[in-house]
Amino acid sequence: MTAAPGMAVVWRLGAATTLIMLAFAMAAPVLAIVLQQAGHGTTAVGAFAMIPFLLITLLIPIVPSVLARWGVVRVYRWGSVLQLAGILGYAAADGLVLWSAASVASGTGAAALWNATEALLAREAPPQRRGRVMGLYQTALGAALALGPFVPALLGWSARPVLWLAAVLVAACCAMVLAIPPHATSEPPAHTQRGTWHALRTVPALVAIAFTGGVFEAGLGSVSAAHASASGMGLSTAATVAGAIGVGSFLCQYPAGFAADHFKPSAVFSAAALLLLAASLAFAWSSRAPWLLWAVGLVWGGVGGALYTLTMVRVAHEFSGRATAGGAAAMITGYTAGGTLGPLASGVALQWAGAAGLAAVLGTLALAALWIARRIGRPPAG
């Protein structure tokens, strides 16, 4: 099978994933703010926000085997159906317990469709343009992540209509996927299959970088929106703080892919870590200068998202055939582990130590990422 048909399926799945990302970006800050307004602290909000990422982290190691057995399209279909079940739970139910159950369904589905799309993309993208292709795809996801939190303000809607609109978007995704033939993609030979654990052992530095990206891009949106709401902002305004993270992600994905095609990985990763360090330290002054919430969010989302894109580009160079699915799964594992721990850790830091405490935690993580980045590409000691 030539690259063109494979890429055609990739872009169709990518469009469906973008709709799901838009639905998630609309729903997540709204759910967080509603919980905060119901009297839940940032620790509880952070714990709730980590549920889908926890499910992804737990399940992603087995997804490459599922993909090898059932194929990309079938696995993606089941993932989108579970996503629909989750968003319908958010829209139709009320309360932390029922919404947590919906998050379990959503996270399970996300594990399937995420690995399916990105493994296929890494496998099919032309080697000389991998960075730009991956950057373009991630830019589309960044646009969805950027737009979603602004929907309540743009439409002037309350929480419930926004959640139902998110459900409509996921239903449209399901319709798009059902139109793709089950055997629309060819699978590499079985002997090239390598699992997630093999990839984790092969490129641990890239996994650590992906973890950092997950904390900053995926792990701070809900808590920052709840923090803004607790500071006195209304739902629509507070949700735009999370939107700043999405805007940053949208703006930085293609430039990150371009940089991956033209510069040394260690230099690009190091520059990203330094930007995260500067933004994290600036957050300590956000209580006195609220505009910093948006400025810092732009950097968190832009650079955090870029780190994930850059690691996926490296996966496309480090792995081939079915091993690409394991490599992609390893990066998703790192990223979602960051997205899982990020909301809880940041919620605890904010609740007990304020903005300065969160700045210290995130600054330490950025320094660790810088230390790792400077060692990427070096030959092993001894």
ZADREN-466068 format. One record per residue (C-alpha): residue number from 1; residue in three letters; chain; x, y, z. Coordinates in Angstrom, 1 decimal. Each point is the difference from the previous one (the first is absolute). Last residue first. Layout:
# residues N
ATOM:NUM:ALA:A:X:Y:Z
...
This chain:
# residues 382
ATOM:382:GLY:A:30.9:3.5:29.6
ATOM:381:ALA:A:-2.6:2.8:0.0
ATOM:380:PRO:A:-2.7:-0.2:-2.7
ATOM:379:PRO:A:0.7:2.0:-3.2
ATOM:378:ARG:A:-1.6:3.5:0.2
ATOM:377:GLY:A:-3.1:0.6:-2.2
ATOM:376:ILE:A:-2.1:1.3:2.9
ATOM:375:ARG:A:2.2:1.0:2.9
ATOM:374:ARG:A:-0.8:3.7:0.0
ATOM:373:ALA:A:-3.7:-0.8:-0.1
ATOM:372:ILE:A:0.2:-2.0:3.2
ATOM:371:TRP:A:1.5:2.8:2.1
ATOM:370:LEU:A:-2.5:2.5:-1.6
ATOM:369:ALA:A:-2.9:-2.3:0.9
ATOM:368:ALA:A:1.2:-0.1:3.6
ATOM:367:LEU:A:0.1:3.8:0.0
ATOM:366:ALA:A:-3.5:0.1:-1.4
ATOM:365:LEU:A:-1.3:-2.3:2.7
ATOM:364:THR:A:1.6:2.1:2.8
ATOM:363:GLY:A:-1.7:3.1:-1.5
ATOM:362:LEU:A:-3.3:-1.8:0.0
ATOM:361:VAL:A:0.2:-0.8:3.7
ATOM:360:ALA:A:1.3:3.5:1.0
ATOM:359:ALA:A:-2.6:1.8:-2.1
ATOM:358:LEU:A:-2.7:-2.1:1.6
ATOM:357:GLY:A:1.1:1.0:3.4
ATOM:356:ALA:A:0.3:3.7:-0.9
ATOM:355:ALA:A:-3.6:-0.1:-1.4
ATOM:354:GLY:A:-1.4:-1.2:3.3
ATOM:353:ALA:A:1.7:-2.4:2.4
ATOM:352:TRP:A:-2.8:-2.3:1.3
ATOM:351:GLN:A:-2.7:0.2:-2.6
ATOM:350:LEU:A:2.2:0.9:-2.9
ATOM:349:ALA:A:2.5:-2.8:0.7
ATOM:348:VAL:A:-2.8:-2.5:0.4
ATOM:347:GLY:A:-1.7:1.0:-3.2
ATOM:346:SER:A:3.4:0.0:-1.9
ATOM:345:ALA:A:0.8:-3.5:1.2
ATOM:344:LEU:A:-3.5:-1.3:-0.8
ATOM:343:PRO:A:-0.3:1.7:-3.4
ATOM:342:GLY:A:3.6:-0.9:-1.0
ATOM:341:LEU:A:0.0:-3.7:1.1
ATOM:340:THR:A:-2.3:-1.2:-2.8
ATOM:339:GLY:A:1.0:2.3:-2.8
ATOM:338:GLY:A:3.7:-0.8:0.8
ATOM:337:ALA:A:-0.8:-3.7:-0.1
ATOM:336:THR:A:-1.9:0.8:-3.1
ATOM:335:TYR:A:3.1:1.4:-1.7
ATOM:334:GLY:A:2.2:-2.9:1.1
ATOM:333:THR:A:-2.4:-2.7:-1.0
ATOM:332:ILE:A:-0.8:1.9:-3.3
ATOM:331:MET:A:3.8:0.0:-0.7
ATOM:330:ALA:A:0.2:-3.8:0.7
ATOM:329:ALA:A:-3.1:-0.6:-2.1
ATOM:328:ALA:A:1.6:1.7:-3.0
ATOM:327:GLY:A:3.1:-2.2:0.4
ATOM:326:GLY:A:-2.2:-3.1:0.3
ATOM:325:ALA:A:-2.0:1.0:-3.1
ATOM:324:THR:A:3.3:0.7:-1.8
ATOM:323:ALA:A:1.2:-3.5:0.7
ATOM:322:ARG:A:-2.7:-1.1:-2.5
ATOM:321:GLY:A:2.2:1.2:-2.8
ATOM:320:SER:A:2.9:2.4:1.0
ATOM:319:PHE:A:1.4:1.6:3.1
ATOM:318:GLU:A:2.6:2.7:0.9
ATOM:317:HIS:A:-0.8:2.5:-2.8
ATOM:316:ALA:A:-3.8:-0.1:0.4
ATOM:315:VAL:A:0.5:0.0:3.8
ATOM:314:ARG:A:2.1:3.2:-0.3
ATOM:313:VAL:A:-2.9:1.7:-1.6
ATOM:312:MET:A:-2.3:-1.2:2.8
ATOM:311:THR:A:2.5:1.5:2.5
ATOM:310:LEU:A:-0.1:3.4:-1.7
ATOM:309:THR:A:-3.8:0.0:-0.1
ATOM:308:TYR:A:-0.2:-0.7:3.7
ATOM:307:LEU:A:2.5:2.8:0.8
ATOM:306:ALA:A:-1.9:2.4:-2.3
ATOM:305:GLY:A:-3.1:-0.5:2.1
ATOM:304:GLY:A:1.8:1.0:3.2
ATOM:303:VAL:A:1.6:2.9:-1.8
ATOM:302:GLY:A:-3.1:1.5:-1.4
ATOM:301:GLY:A:-2.4:-1.0:2.8
ATOM:300:TRP:A:2.3:1.1:2.9
ATOM:299:VAL:A:1.1:3.1:-1.9
ATOM:298:LEU:A:-3.5:1.2:-0.8
ATOM:297:GLY:A:-1.1:-0.8:3.5
ATOM:296:VAL:A:2.7:2.2:1.4
ATOM:295:ALA:A:-1.3:3.0:-1.9
ATOM:294:TRP:A:-3.6:-0.8:0.8
ATOM:293:LEU:A:0.5:-0.4:3.8
ATOM:292:LEU:A:2.5:2.9:-0.2
ATOM:291:TRP:A:-2.9:2.4:-0.5
ATOM:290:PRO:A:-0.9:-0.6:3.6
ATOM:289:ALA:A:2.9:2.2:1.2
ATOM:288:ARG:A:0.2:-0.1:3.8
ATOM:287:SER:A:-1.2:-3.6:0.3
ATOM:286:SER:A:1.9:-0.9:-3.2
ATOM:285:TRP:A:3.4:0.8:1.6
ATOM:284:ALA:A:1.0:-3.6:0.6
ATOM:283:PHE:A:-1.1:-0.9:-3.5
ATOM:282:ALA:A:3.1:1.8:-1.3
ATOM:281:LEU:A:2.2:-2.8:1.4
ATOM:280:SER:A:-1.9:-2.5:-2.0
ATOM:279:ALA:A:0.2:2.1:-3.2
ATOM:278:ALA:A:3.8:0.3:0.3
ATOM:277:LEU:A:0.5:-3.8:0.7
ATOM:276:LEU:A:-2.3:-0.9:-2.9
ATOM:275:LEU:A:2.0:2.2:-2.4
ATOM:274:LEU:A:3.3:-1.7:1.2
ATOM:273:ALA:A:-1.5:-3.4:-0.6
ATOM:272:ALA:A:-0.9:0.8:-3.6
ATOM:271:ALA:A:3.4:1.3:-0.7
ATOM:270:SER:A:1.5:-3.2:1.3
ATOM:269:PHE:A:-2.3:-2.2:-2.1
ATOM:268:VAL:A:0.9:1.9:-3.2
ATOM:267:ALA:A:3.8:-0.1:0.7
ATOM:266:SER:A:-0.1:-3.7:0.9
ATOM:265:PRO:A:-2.0:-0.9:-3.1
ATOM:264:LYS:A:2.6:1.6:-2.3
ATOM:263:PHE:A:-1.7:2.4:-2.5
ATOM:262:HIS:A:-1.7:-0.1:-3.4
ATOM:261:ASP:A:-2.8:-2.6:-0.1
ATOM:260:ALA:A:-0.8:0.3:3.7
ATOM:259:ALA:A:-0.1:3.8:-0.4
ATOM:258:PHE:A:-2.7:-0.3:-2.6
ATOM:257:GLY:A:-2.0:-2.3:2.2
ATOM:256:ALA:A:0.3:2.5:2.9
ATOM:255:PRO:A:-1.0:2.8:-2.3
ATOM:254:TYR:A:-3.1:-2.0:-1.0
ATOM:253:GLN:A:-1.0:-0.7:3.6
ATOM:252:CYS:A:0.7:3.5:1.6
ATOM:251:LEU:A:-3.1:2.1:-0.8
ATOM:250:PHE:A:-2.6:-2.7:0.7
ATOM:249:SER:A:1.5:-1.0:3.3
ATOM:248:GLY:A:0.2:3.6:1.1
ATOM:247:VAL:A:-3.6:0.5:-0.8
ATOM:246:GLY:A:-0.9:-3.1:1.9
ATOM:245:ILE:A:1.7:1.2:3.1
ATOM:244:ALA:A:-1.7:3.4:-0.4
ATOM:243:GLY:A:-3.3:-1.9:-0.1
ATOM:242:ALA:A:0.6:-1.3:3.6
ATOM:241:VAL:A:0.1:3.7:1.0
ATOM:240:THR:A:-3.1:0.5:-2.3
ATOM:239:ALA:A:-2.0:-2.2:2.3
ATOM:238:ALA:A:0.4:2.5:2.8
ATOM:237:THR:A:-1.6:2.8:-2.1
ATOM:236:SER:A:-3.1:-2.1:-1.0
ATOM:235:LEU:A:-0.5:-1.4:3.5
ATOM:234:GLY:A:0.3:3.3:1.8
ATOM:233:MET:A:3.3:1.2:1.6
ATOM:232:GLY:A:0.3:0.5:3.7
ATOM:231:SER:A:3.4:-1.6:0.9
ATOM:230:ALA:A:-1.8:-3.3:0.5
ATOM:229:SER:A:-1.0:0.0:-3.6
ATOM:228:ALA:A:3.6:0.7:-1.1
ATOM:227:HIS:A:1.2:-3.0:2.2
ATOM:226:ALA:A:-2.7:-2.2:-1.5
ATOM:225:ALA:A:1.2:1.0:-3.5
ATOM:224:SER:A:3.6:-0.7:1.0
ATOM:223:VAL:A:-1.0:-3.3:1.4
ATOM:222:SER:A:-1.8:-1.1:-3.1
ATOM:221:GLY:A:2.8:1.1:-2.4
ATOM:220:LEU:A:3.1:-1.1:1.9
ATOM:219:GLY:A:0.5:-3.7:-0.7
ATOM:218:ALA:A:-0.4:-0.1:-3.8
ATOM:217:GLU:A:2.5:2.5:-1.3
ATOM:216:PHE:A:2.5:0.3:2.9
ATOM:215:VAL:A:-0.2:-3.4:1.6
ATOM:214:GLY:A:-0.3:-1.8:-3.3
ATOM:213:GLY:A:3.0:1.8:-1.4
ATOM:212:THR:A:2.1:-1.1:3.0
ATOM:211:PHE:A:-1.1:-3.6:-0.4
ATOM:210:ALA:A:1.0:0.2:-3.7
ATOM:209:ILE:A:3.5:1.1:1.0
ATOM:208:ALA:A:0.2:-2.9:2.4
ATOM:207:VAL:A:-1.1:-2.4:-2.7
ATOM:206:LEU:A:2.6:1.4:-2.4
ATOM:205:ALA:A:2.7:-0.6:2.7
ATOM:204:PRO:A:-1.2:-3.6:0.5
ATOM:203:VAL:A:0.6:-0.9:-3.7
ATOM:202:THR:A:0.7:-3.7:-0.3
ATOM:201:ARG:A:-1.5:-1.2:3.4
ATOM:200:LEU:A:-3.3:1.8:-0.6
ATOM:199:ALA:A:0.0:-1.3:-3.6
ATOM:198:HIS:A:0.3:-3.6:1.1
ATOM:197:TRP:A:-2.7:0.6:2.6
ATOM:196:THR:A:-2.4:1.3:-2.6
ATOM:195:GLY:A:0.2:-3.1:-2.2
ATOM:194:ARG:A:1.9:-0.9:-3.1
ATOM:193:GLN:A:-1.5:-1.5:-3.1
ATOM:192:THR:A:2.3:-0.2:-3.0
ATOM:191:HIS:A:-0.5:-3.7:-0.3
ATOM:190:ALA:A:-3.7:0.5:-0.6
ATOM:189:PRO:A:0.6:1.6:-3.4
ATOM:188:PRO:A:-1.4:3.5:-0.4
ATOM:187:GLU:A:-3.7:0.6:-0.1
ATOM:186:SER:A:-1.9:1.4:-3.1
ATOM:185:THR:A:-2.6:2.7:0.6
ATOM:184:ALA:A:-3.5:0.3:-1.4
ATOM:183:HIS:A:-0.9:-3.5:1.3
ATOM:182:PRO:A:-2.9:1.1:2.2
ATOM:181:PRO:A:-1.4:2.3:-2.7
ATOM:180:ILE:A:-0.3:3.6:1.2
ATOM:179:ALA:A:-3.6:1.4:0.2
ATOM:178:LEU:A:-0.4:-1.2:3.6
ATOM:177:VAL:A:2.8:2.3:0.9
ATOM:176:MET:A:-1.7:3.1:-1.2
ATOM:175:ALA:A:-3.3:-0.8:1.7
ATOM:174:CYS:A:1.9:-0.6:3.3
ATOM:173:CYS:A:1.6:3.4:-0.3
ATOM:172:ALA:A:-3.4:1.6:-0.6
ATOM:171:ALA:A:-1.2:-1.6:3.2
ATOM:170:VAL:A:3.0:1.5:1.8
ATOM:169:LEU:A:-1.0:3.5:-1.3
ATOM:168:VAL:A:-3.6:-0.5:1.2
ATOM:167:ALA:A:1.2:-1.0:3.5
ATOM:166:ALA:A:2.0:3.2:0.2
ATOM:165:LEU:A:-3.1:2.0:-0.9
ATOM:164:TRP:A:-1.8:-1.8:2.9
ATOM:163:LEU:A:2.8:1.1:2.4
ATOM:162:VAL:A:-0.2:3.6:-1.2
ATOM:161:PRO:A:-3.8:0.0:0.5
ATOM:160:ARG:A:0.4:-1.2:3.6
ATOM:159:ALA:A:2.7:2.5:1.1
ATOM:158:SER:A:-1.6:3.2:-0.9
ATOM:157:TRP:A:0.1:1.6:-3.4
ATOM:156:GLY:A:1.2:3.4:-1.1
ATOM:155:LEU:A:1.1:-1.4:-3.4
ATOM:154:LEU:A:3.5:1.5:-0.1
ATOM:153:ALA:A:0.4:-0.1:3.8
ATOM:152:PRO:A:-1.0:-3.6:0.3
ATOM:151:VAL:A:2.0:-0.9:-3.1
ATOM:150:PHE:A:3.3:1.5:1.2
ATOM:149:PRO:A:1.2:-3.2:1.7
ATOM:148:GLY:A:-0.4:-1.9:-3.2
ATOM:147:LEU:A:1.8:2.3:-2.4
ATOM:146:ALA:A:3.6:-0.6:1.2
ATOM:145:LEU:A:-0.2:-3.8:0.4
ATOM:144:ALA:A:-1.6:-0.2:-3.4
ATOM:143:ALA:A:2.7:2.2:-1.6
ATOM:142:GLY:A:2.6:-2.1:1.9
ATOM:141:LEU:A:-1.4:-3.2:-1.5
ATOM:140:ALA:A:0.3:1.6:-3.5
ATOM:139:THR:A:3.5:1.1:0.8
ATOM:138:GLN:A:0.9:-3.5:1.1
ATOM:137:TYR:A:-0.8:-1.3:-3.4
ATOM:136:LEU:A:2.0:2.8:-1.7
ATOM:135:GLY:A:3.0:-0.7:2.4
ATOM:134:MET:A:-0.1:-3.7:-0.7
ATOM:133:VAL:A:0.1:0.7:-3.7
ATOM:132:ARG:A:2.7:2.7:0.4
ATOM:131:GLY:A:2.2:-2.2:2.2
ATOM:130:ARG:A:-0.4:-3.0:-2.2
ATOM:129:ARG:A:0.9:1.8:-3.2
ATOM:128:GLN:A:3.2:-1.8:-1.0
ATOM:127:PRO:A:-1.3:-3.4:1.2
ATOM:126:PRO:A:-3.3:0.1:-1.9
ATOM:125:ALA:A:-2.8:-0.5:2.6
ATOM:124:GLU:A:-1.6:-3.4:-0.1
ATOM:123:ARG:A:1.3:-1.7:3.2
ATOM:122:ALA:A:0.0:3.1:2.2
ATOM:121:LEU:A:-3.6:0.8:-1.2
ATOM:120:LEU:A:-1.2:-3.6:0.6
ATOM:119:ALA:A:1.5:0.0:3.5
ATOM:118:GLU:A:-1.6:3.4:0.7
ATOM:117:THR:A:-3.5:-1.0:-1.0
ATOM:116:ALA:A:-0.2:-3.4:1.6
ATOM:115:ASN:A:1.7:1.1:3.2
ATOM:114:TRP:A:-2.5:2.8:0.6
ATOM:113:LEU:A:-3.0:-2.0:-1.1
ATOM:112:ALA:A:0.4:-2.8:2.4
ATOM:111:ALA:A:1.2:1.9:3.1
ATOM:110:ALA:A:-2.7:2.6:-0.5
ATOM:109:GLY:A:-2.7:-2.6:0.2
ATOM:108:THR:A:1.1:-1.2:3.4
ATOM:107:GLY:A:0.4:3.6:1.2
ATOM:106:SER:A:-3.5:0.9:-1.1
ATOM:105:ALA:A:-1.6:-3.1:1.7
ATOM:104:VAL:A:1.9:0.7:3.3
ATOM:103:SER:A:-1.0:3.7:-0.3
ATOM:102:ALA:A:-3.6:-0.9:-0.2
ATOM:101:ALA:A:0.4:-1.9:3.3
ATOM:100:SER:A:1.6:3.1:1.5
ATOM:99:TRP:A:-2.9:2.1:-1.2
ATOM:98:LEU:A:-2.4:-2.3:1.8
ATOM:97:VAL:A:1.9:0.4:3.3
ATOM:96:LEU:A:0.8:3.7:-0.2
ATOM:95:GLY:A:-3.6:1.1:-0.6
ATOM:94:ASP:A:-2.5:0.3:-2.8
ATOM:93:ALA:A:-1.0:-2.2:-3.0
ATOM:92:ALA:A:-1.2:0.6:-3.6
ATOM:91:ALA:A:2.8:2.1:-1.4
ATOM:90:TYR:A:2.9:-1.6:1.7
ATOM:89:GLY:A:-1.3:-3.5:-0.6
ATOM:88:LEU:A:-0.6:0.8:-3.6
ATOM:87:ILE:A:3.7:1.1:-0.2
ATOM:86:GLY:A:1.1:-3.4:1.4
ATOM:85:ALA:A:-2.2:-2.1:-2.2
ATOM:84:LEU:A:1.2:1.9:-3.1
ATOM:83:GLN:A:3.6:-0.6:1.0
ATOM:82:LEU:A:-0.8:-3.7:0.3
ATOM:81:VAL:A:-1.4:0.0:-3.5
ATOM:80:SER:A:3.1:1.8:-1.3
ATOM:79:GLY:A:2.3:-2.6:1.5
ATOM:78:TRP:A:-2.0:-2.8:-1.5
ATOM:77:ARG:A:0.4:1.5:-3.4
ATOM:76:TYR:A:3.7:0.7:0.4
ATOM:75:VAL:A:0.7:-3.6:0.8
ATOM:74:ARG:A:-1.9:-1.1:-3.1
ATOM:73:VAL:A:1.9:2.5:-2.2
ATOM:72:VAL:A:3.5:-0.8:1.3
ATOM:71:GLY:A:-0.1:-3.7:-0.3
ATOM:70:TRP:A:-1.4:-2.8:2.2
ATOM:69:ARG:A:2.9:-2.1:1.2
ATOM:68:ALA:A:3.0:2.4:-0.6
ATOM:67:LEU:A:-2.1:3.0:1.4
ATOM:66:VAL:A:-0.8:-2.0:3.1
ATOM:65:SER:A:3.6:-0.8:0.5
ATOM:64:PRO:A:1.0:3.6:-0.4
ATOM:63:VAL:A:-2.8:1.0:2.5
ATOM:62:ILE:A:1.3:-2.1:2.8
ATOM:61:PRO:A:2.4:2.6:1.4
ATOM:60:ILE:A:-2.6:2.7:-0.5
ATOM:59:LEU:A:-2.4:-1.3:2.5
ATOM:58:LEU:A:1.4:1.2:3.4
ATOM:57:THR:A:1.2:3.4:-1.3
ATOM:56:ILE:A:-3.2:0.6:-2.0
ATOM:55:LEU:A:-2.1:-0.8:3.0
ATOM:54:LEU:A:2.0:2.3:2.2
ATOM:53:PHE:A:-0.3:2.8:-2.7
ATOM:52:PRO:A:-3.8:-0.4:0.1
ATOM:51:ILE:A:-0.1:0.2:3.8
ATOM:50:MET:A:2.5:2.9:0.5
ATOM:49:ALA:A:-2.6:2.7:-0.2
ATOM:48:PHE:A:-2.0:-1.5:2.9
ATOM:47:ALA:A:3.1:0.0:2.2
ATOM:46:GLY:A:0.7:3.6:-1.0
ATOM:45:VAL:A:-3.5:1.1:0.9
ATOM:44:ALA:A:0.2:-1.7:3.3
ATOM:43:THR:A:3.4:1.7:0.8
ATOM:42:THR:A:-1.3:3.3:-1.3
ATOM:41:GLY:A:-2.8:0.0:2.6
ATOM:40:HIS:A:-3.6:-1.2:-0.6
ATOM:39:GLY:A:-2.7:2.5:1.0
ATOM:38:ALA:A:-2.6:-0.4:-2.8
ATOM:37:GLN:A:1.7:3.0:-1.7
ATOM:36:GLN:A:3.2:-1.9:-0.2
ATOM:35:LEU:A:-1.8:-3.0:-1.5
ATOM:34:VAL:A:-1.7:2.2:-2.6
ATOM:33:ILE:A:3.4:1.6:-0.8
ATOM:32:ALA:A:1.7:-3.3:-0.5
ATOM:31:LEU:A:-2.9:-1.3:-2.2
ATOM:30:VAL:A:0.1:3.1:-2.1
ATOM:29:PRO:A:3.8:-0.2:-0.3
ATOM:28:ALA:A:-0.2:-3.6:-1.3
ATOM:27:ALA:A:-3.0:0.2:-2.3
ATOM:26:MET:A:1.0:2.4:-2.7
ATOM:25:ALA:A:3.6:-1.3:-0.3
ATOM:24:PHE:A:-1.4:-3.6:0.0
ATOM:23:ALA:A:-2.4:0.8:-2.8
ATOM:22:LEU:A:2.7:1.7:-2.1
ATOM:21:MET:A:2.3:-3.0:0.6
ATOM:20:ILE:A:-2.8:-2.3:-1.2
ATOM:19:LEU:A:-0.4:2.1:-3.2
ATOM:18:THR:A:3.8:0.0:-0.5
ATOM:17:THR:A:0.0:-3.8:0.4
ATOM:16:ALA:A:-2.5:-0.3:-2.9
ATOM:15:ALA:A:2.1:2.3:-2.2
ATOM:14:GLY:A:3.1:-2.1:0.8
ATOM:13:LEU:A:-1.8:-3.2:-0.8
ATOM:12:ARG:A:-0.8:1.4:-3.4
ATOM:11:TRP:A:3.6:1.4:-0.3
ATOM:10:VAL:A:1.4:-3.4:0.8
ATOM:9:VAL:A:-2.2:-1.7:-2.5
ATOM:8:ALA:A:1.3:2.2:-2.7
ATOM:7:MET:A:3.5:-0.5:1.2
ATOM:6:GLY:A:-0.3:-3.8:-0.5
ATOM:5:PRO:A:-1.4:0.6:-3.5
ATOM:4:ALA:A:2.9:2.3:-0.8
ATOM:3:ALA:A:2.8:-2.1:1.5
ATOM:2:THR:A:-0.4:-2.8:-2.5
ATOM:1:MET:A:-1.4:-3.4:1.0
